[in-house]
C-alpha cells in the first residue's frame, strides 16, 4: 500500500465517527446564520429577528468547543466545521443585515451613487471575517486547549456589536415601539434617529472588520464564563446572561457588547501607538515585545 493510500485511509477512519453533540451545536450555529440571511432577504420587518438569530448562533458557538473538550471529542473536523459555520453566521449574515439596514426599506440597486459605499463596507466585513478565521486556524492548528484571550477581535464579538445596533434600529422603526420610548421622550425625530444609526453602522463596520485582523488582545468570554468546567454556579450565571440577552432593553445590549470591544481597545490601542512611534511593526504581537525585552541586556 502506497503512502498516499495509507494517508487517505487514515483520513477516512477519522471521519467514520463524528462527535454528535458538538456537531449538533455547530450545525445549529450555521442554521441560525442561514435563517438570519433569509430574514434579511425576505422582509425589512424581519431584520430584528435575523439579528436575534445571530445572538442564538453565538450561544451555540460558545458551547460547541466547550462540549467538545468536556467529552474529549475535539479534532480537526470540528475546527473546520466551526470555521465554516462562523463565516456564515458572523461574517456573511451580519454583513447582509447591515447592508439591508443602511439601504432602508425599499432598496432599488446594489451599485449606485450611494449604494457602492454600502456594498463595499459590507463586502469588506465579510472578507476580513473569513481572513480572520483562516488566520486563527493556522495559528492554532493542532491546539485543543482553551485560551484566555483572542489575538484580534473575535468574529462573534464583532457580529454582536453590529447585530445589537441592527436590533436597536429595527425595533424603533415600528411607531408603536417608538411612541413613549426614551428617544421619543427626549424629543428626537424618528427619521433623524434612523439616519444616525445608519451612519454609525457605516463607520463602525469597517472599524470592526479591521479589529478582527489586528493583533490587539480581547478576552475570551466563553472561557471566562465557563472556565475549565461547567459547574453549577457558572451554569446558573450562563442561564442568567442568556435570559438577560433576550429580555433586556436593546440599548442595554448595545452598551454591553460595545463595552466588550472597549475592554480590548483601551489597553491595546496605546500599545499599537507606541510601536508605531518607535518605528516597529504594528502588527507584531505582545509576545514578540516580551521576547525582545527578555533578550535585551539588563541595565543596573
C-alpha positions in Angstrom: 0.0 0.0 0.0 1.4 3.4 -1.0 1.9 6.2 1.4 -0.8 8.3 -0.3 -3.3 5.4 0.1 -2.4 5.0 3.7 -3.0 8.7 4.4 -6.3 8.6 2.6 -7.4 5.5 4.6 -6.3 7.3 7.8 -8.4 10.3 7.0 -11.5 8.1 6.2 -11.1 6.3 9.6 -11.0 9.7 11.4 -14.3 10.7 9.7 -16.2 7.5 10.4 -17.1 8.7 13.9 -18.4 12.3 14.1 -18.8 13.9 17.6 -22.6 14.2 17.9 -23.2 16.9 20.5 -20.5 19.4 19.3 -21.5 18.8 15.7 -25.2 19.5 16.5 -24.3 22.7 18.3 -22.1 23.9 15.4 -24.8 22.9 12.9 -27.3 24.9 14.9 -24.9 27.8 14.7 -24.9 27.5 10.9 -28.7 27.1 10.8 -29.2 30.3 12.7 -26.9 32.2 10.4 -28.6 30.9 7.2 -32.0 31.7 8.6 -30.8 35.2 9.5 -29.9 35.7 5.9 -33.3 34.5 4.8 -34.9 37.0 7.2 -32.8 39.9 5.8 -33.5 38.8 2.2 -37.3 38.5 2.6 -38.7 41.4 4.6 -37.3 44.5 6.1 -39.5 43.9 9.2 -37.6 40.6 9.9 -34.2 42.3 10.4 -34.8 42.3 14.1 -35.5 38.5 14.2 -32.4 38.0 12.0 -30.2 39.8 14.5 -31.7 37.8 17.3 -30.7 34.6 15.4 -27.1 35.7 15.3 -27.1 36.0 19.0 -28.5 32.5 19.2 -25.7 31.4 16.9 -23.2 32.9 19.3 -24.5 30.8 22.2 -24.1 27.7 20.1 -20.6 28.7 19.1 -19.7 29.4 22.7 -20.9 25.9 23.8 -19.7 23.7 21.0 -16.0 23.9 21.8 -16.6 23.6 25.5 -18.8 20.5 25.0 -16.1 19.0 22.7 -13.4 19.5 25.3 -15.6 18.1 28.1 -16.5 15.0 26.1 -13.0 14.5 24.7 -14.1 14.8 21.1 -12.0 17.7 19.9 -10.4 17.4 16.5 -9.7 18.9 13.1 -13.1 18.1 11.8 -14.8 20.1 14.5 -12.4 23.1 14.0 -13.0 23.1 10.2 -16.8 22.8 10.6 -16.8 25.5 13.2 -14.9 28.0 11.0 -17.3 27.3 8.1 -20.3 28.0 10.3 -18.7 31.1 11.7 -18.0 32.6 8.3 -21.7 32.4 7.5 -23.1 33.3 10.9 -20.6 36.0 12.0 -19.4 37.2 8.6 -21.9 36.9 5.7 -25.1 37.2 7.8 -24.1 40.4 9.8 -22.9 42.0 6.5 -26.2 41.4 4.9 -28.1 42.6 7.9 -26.1 45.8 8.0 -26.5 46.2 4.2 -30.2 46.0 4.4 -30.5 48.2 7.5 -28.4 51.0 5.8 -30.2 50.7 2.4 -33.6 51.2 4.0 -36.9 49.5 3.5 -37.1 49.7 -0.3 -33.7 49.2 -1.9 -33.6 49.5 -5.6 -30.0 48.9 -6.6 -26.8 47.3 -5.4 -24.4 49.7 -7.1 -25.2 53.4 -7.4 -24.0 56.7 -6.2 -24.6 55.9 -2.6 -25.1 52.1 -2.7 -21.5 51.4 -3.8 -20.1 52.6 -0.4 -22.6 50.5 1.5 -21.8 47.4 -0.7 -18.0 47.9 -0.2 -18.3 48.2 3.5 -20.5 45.0 3.8 -18.2 43.0 1.5 -15.1 44.2 3.3 -16.5 43.0 6.6 -17.4 39.5 5.2 -14.0 39.1 3.6 -12.0 40.1 6.6 -14.1 37.8 8.8 -13.0 34.9 6.6 -9.4 36.0 6.7 -9.6 36.3 10.5 -11.0 32.8 10.9 -8.4 31.3 8.4 -5.6 33.0 10.4 -6.9 31.7 13.6 -7.0 28.1 12.3 -3.4 28.4 11.0 -2.1 29.9 14.3 -3.9 27.3 16.5 -3.5 24.2 14.3 -3.4 21.1 16.5 -4.2 23.0 19.7 -7.2 21.8 21.7 -6.6 23.7 24.9 -8.8 26.7 25.8 -7.3 30.1 25.6 -7.9 33.1 27.9 -7.8 35.7 25.1 -8.0 36.2 21.4 -5.5 38.0 19.2 -7.7 40.3 17.2 -11.4 40.9 17.8 -13.2 37.5 17.6 -15.8 37.3 14.8 -18.7 36.7 17.3 -17.8 39.8 19.2 -17.7 41.9 16.1 -21.0 40.4 14.9 -22.6 41.1 18.3 -21.9 44.8 18.1 -23.3 45.1 14.6 -26.4 43.0 15.3 -27.1 44.9 18.5 -27.2 48.1 16.5 -29.4 46.5 13.8 -31.8 45.4 16.5 -31.7 48.9 18.0 -32.7 50.4 14.7 -35.2 47.8 13.6 -37.1 47.8 16.9 -37.8 51.6 16.8 -38.8 51.6 13.2 -42.2 50.5 14.5 -44.2 53.6 15.5 -45.7 51.6 18.4 -42.3 50.9 19.9 -41.1 54.5 19.2 -44.1 56.1 21.0 -43.2 56.6 24.6 -39.6 55.4 24.3 -36.7 57.1 25.8 -35.8 58.7 22.5 -39.3 59.9 22.0 -39.4 61.4 25.5 -36.1 63.2 24.6 -37.9 64.9 21.7 -35.8 63.1 19.0 -37.2 62.8 15.5 -37.5 59.1 14.3 -36.2 59.9 10.9 -33.1 61.6 12.3 -32.7 58.7 14.7 -32.6 56.1 11.9 -30.3 58.3 9.8 -27.9 58.5 12.7 -28.0 54.7 13.2 -27.2 54.2 9.5 -24.1 56.5 9.7 -23.0 54.7 12.9 -23.2 51.3 11.2 -21.3 52.6 8.1 -18.5 53.9 10.3 -18.5 51.0 12.8 -18.5 48.1 10.3 -15.1 48.7 8.7 -13.5 49.5 12.1 -14.7 46.2 13.5 -13.5 44.4 10.4 -10.0 45.8 10.8 -10.0 45.0 14.5 -10.7 41.3 13.7 -7.4 41.1 11.7 -5.5 43.3 14.2 -3.1 42.0 16.9 -5.0 43.6 19.8 -5.9 41.2 22.5 -9.5 40.6 23.5 -10.8 38.4 26.4 -12.3 35.0 25.7 -15.9 35.4 27.0 -16.8 31.7 26.8 -13.8 30.5 28.7 -14.1 33.4 31.2 -17.7 32.4 32.0 -17.3 28.6 31.8 -13.7 28.2 32.8 -12.3 24.6 32.8 -15.7 23.1 33.7 -19.4 23.9 33.7 -20.1 24.0 37.4 -23.4 24.7 39.0 -22.7 28.4 39.7 -21.3 29.1 36.3 -24.3 27.2 34.7 -26.7 29.5 36.6 -24.7 32.6 35.6 -24.8 31.4 31.9 -28.6 31.0 32.2 -29.0 34.4 33.7 -26.9 36.0 31.0 -28.9 34.3 28.2 -32.2 35.4 29.9 -30.9 38.9 30.1 -29.9 38.8 26.4 -33.5 38.1 25.4 -35.3 40.3 27.9 -33.0 43.3 28.4 -33.7 46.6 26.7 -31.9 46.8 23.4 -29.9 49.9 24.3 -28.6 47.8 27.3 -27.4 45.1 24.9 -25.8 47.8 22.7 -23.9 49.1 25.7 -22.9 45.6 26.9 -21.4 44.4 23.6 -19.8 47.8 22.8 -18.1 47.7 26.3 -16.6 44.4 25.4 -14.8 45.9 22.4 -13.6 48.8 24.5 -12.1 46.4 27.0 -9.6 45.3 24.4 -9.2 48.7 22.8 -8.3 50.7 25.9 -5.1 48.8 26.6 -4.5 47.7 23.0 -4.5 51.0 21.1 -1.8 52.6 23.3 0.5 49.6 22.6 0.0 49.9 18.9 0.7 53.7 19.1 3.9 53.0 21.0 5.1 50.5 18.4 4.3 52.9 15.6 6.2 55.8 17.2 9.2 53.6 17.8 9.2 52.5 14.2 8.3 48.9 14.9 5.8 46.7 13.1 2.4 47.5 14.5 1.1 44.0 13.6 3.5 42.1 15.9 2.1 40.5 19.0 2.8 41.3 22.6 4.8 38.1 22.9 7.2 39.5 20.4 7.7 42.5 22.5 8.3 40.4 25.6 10.8 38.2 23.8 12.7 41.3 22.6 12.7 42.6 26.2 14.0 39.3 27.6 16.7 39.1 25.0 17.9 42.6 25.7 20.8 43.1 28.2 19.7 44.2 31.6 20.9 47.5 32.9 21.7 48.2 36.6 
